[in-house]
Amino acid sequence: MVSFRLRPGKVSTVKTVHRRLATLNDSNRLFDLRRQSIIKLAAKGMSIEEAARWAEELTVAGIERKICEPEIWVAEVSEKVVSWGAIRGDQLEGLYTDPQFASQGIGTELLRMLEELMQKSGISAVRAEASSNAEAFYLRRGYERTAPPTSKGAQPIRKRLS
Ligand SMILES: CC(C)(COP(=O)(O)OP(=O)(O)OC[C@H]1O[C@@H](n2cnc3c(N)ncnc32)[C@H](O)[C@@H]1OP(=O)(O)O)[C@@H](O)C(=O)NCCC(=O)NCCS
């Protein structure tokens, strides 16, 4: 288990975050967390209808398949899963933070860990499709646009891992 401390001087109730691979016992929590993050956080940058459609794209069974790959990592605070991210090959397939724990650096740190894992496995660049609400988040973390938005409005992005 790896842990990190959030930047000092920042307003946060969170002191230590642990990270680990997800297990099947996490699947319901990951489903709920993803749904909450999309409805409460992503919907600030898209319509409620779009957010609802996106939230419905992944089921508990779909999450269980990803856990078995294994490709889902979680961040925990006091043994509660507060953020999760999924990777497959050179693709970042999702990053979600519980709205109650948002804007405390947890998503950034989990993203950094996923990028490090990819780099250690020999991947030279990470690819993702950013939802409209999260595009600026990724661009501020070194990602660049690689193509026009998809028909679903997602922005293809990439970051070189060096
Ligand atoms: C995108 C998402 C994962 C970010 O998660 P998060 O844990 O809130 O991310 P962070 O806290 O690291 O950063 C978010 C903002 O919080 C602020 N912040 C970061 N670290 C902070 C800290 N230590 N203290 C206070 N504020 C902080 C910053 O303003 C930061 O944004 P910026 O640096 O780009 O301006 C989250 O908003 C989410 O789940 N959104 C819905 C789902 C989604 O869109 N996922 C991505 C597409 S798959």
The ligand as a MOL file (V3000), in Angstrom:
LIG
                    3D

  0  0  0     0  0            999 V3000
M  V30 BEGIN CTAB
M  V30 COUNTS 48 50 0 0 0
M  V30 BEGIN ATOM
M  V30 1 C -11.8660 15.4120 -12.7030 0
M  V30 2 C -11.8870 14.9070 -11.2570 0
M  V30 3 C -11.5080 13.4330 -11.2350 0
M  V30 4 C -10.8360 15.6930 -10.4510 0
M  V30 5 O -10.7740 15.1150 -9.1600 0
M  V30 6 P -10.3090 15.9490 -7.8720 0
M  V30 7 O -9.9180 14.9540 -6.8380 0
M  V30 8 O -11.3160 16.9500 -7.5110 0
M  V30 9 O -9.0210 16.6670 -8.4740 0
M  V30 10 P -7.9960 17.6320 -7.7240 0
M  V30 11 O -8.4990 17.9560 -6.3720 0
M  V30 12 O -6.6510 17.0130 -7.8170 0
M  V30 13 O -8.0040 18.9100 -8.6690 0
M  V30 14 C -9.1980 19.6080 -8.9170 0
M  V30 15 C -9.0390 21.0640 -8.5130 0
M  V30 16 O -8.9840 21.1490 -7.1190 0
M  V30 17 C -8.0530 22.1910 -6.7270 0
M  V30 18 N -7.0150 21.5650 -5.8810 0
M  V30 19 C -6.1150 20.6240 -6.2650 0
M  V30 20 N -5.3460 20.2790 -5.2230 0
M  V30 21 C -5.7730 20.9520 -4.1640 0
M  V30 22 C -5.3920 20.9730 -2.7980 0
M  V30 23 N -4.3810 20.2240 -2.3290 0
M  V30 24 N -6.0710 21.7830 -1.9880 0
M  V30 25 C -7.0820 22.5390 -2.4490 0
M  V30 26 N -7.4970 22.5560 -3.7320 0
M  V30 27 C -6.8480 21.7780 -4.5810 0
M  V30 28 C -7.5050 22.7820 -7.9760 0
M  V30 29 O -8.2620 23.9120 -8.2890 0
M  V30 30 C -7.7600 21.6960 -8.9900 0
M  V30 31 O -7.9620 22.1310 -10.2820 0
M  V30 32 P -6.8060 22.8070 -11.1790 0
M  V30 33 O -5.4750 22.5720 -10.4990 0
M  V30 34 O -6.8930 22.1030 -12.4880 0
M  V30 35 O -7.2000 24.2170 -11.2360 0
M  V30 36 C -13.2760 15.1490 -10.5880 0
M  V30 37 O -13.6430 16.4930 -10.7750 0
M  V30 38 C -14.3780 14.2360 -11.1100 0
M  V30 39 O -14.5600 13.1210 -10.6150 0
M  V30 40 N -15.1720 14.7340 -12.0970 0
M  V30 41 C -16.2930 13.9630 -12.6290 0
M  V30 42 C -15.8400 12.7990 -13.4750 0
M  V30 43 C -14.8840 13.2630 -14.5530 0
M  V30 44 O -15.1200 14.2310 -15.2370 0
M  V30 45 N -13.7760 12.5220 -14.7300 0
M  V30 46 C -12.7750 12.8250 -15.7370 0
M  V30 47 C -13.1430 12.3240 -17.0690 0
M  V30 48 S -13.0870 10.5810 -17.1650 0
M  V30 END ATOM
M  V30 BEGIN BOND
M  V30 1 1 1 2
M  V30 2 1 2 3
M  V30 3 1 2 4
M  V30 4 1 2 36
M  V30 5 1 4 5
M  V30 6 1 5 6
M  V30 7 2 6 7
M  V30 8 1 6 8
M  V30 9 1 6 9
M  V30 10 1 9 10
M  V30 11 2 10 11
M  V30 12 1 10 12
M  V30 13 1 10 13
M  V30 14 1 13 14
M  V30 15 1 14 15
M  V30 16 1 15 16
M  V30 17 1 15 30
M  V30 18 1 16 17
M  V30 19 1 17 18
M  V30 20 1 17 28
M  V30 21 1 18 19
M  V30 22 1 18 27
M  V30 23 2 19 20
M  V30 24 1 20 21
M  V30 25 1 21 22
M  V30 26 2 21 27
M  V30 27 1 22 23
M  V30 28 2 22 24
M  V30 29 1 24 25
M  V30 30 2 25 26
M  V30 31 1 26 27
M  V30 32 1 28 29
M  V30 33 1 28 30
M  V30 34 1 30 31
M  V30 35 1 31 32
M  V30 36 2 32 33
M  V30 37 1 32 34
M  V30 38 1 32 35
M  V30 39 1 36 37
M  V30 40 1 36 38
M  V30 41 2 38 39
M  V30 42 1 38 40
M  V30 43 1 40 41
M  V30 44 1 41 42
M  V30 45 1 42 43
M  V30 46 2 43 44
M  V30 47 1 43 45
M  V30 48 1 45 46
M  V30 49 1 46 47
M  V30 50 1 47 48
M  V30 END BOND
M  V30 END CTAB
M  END
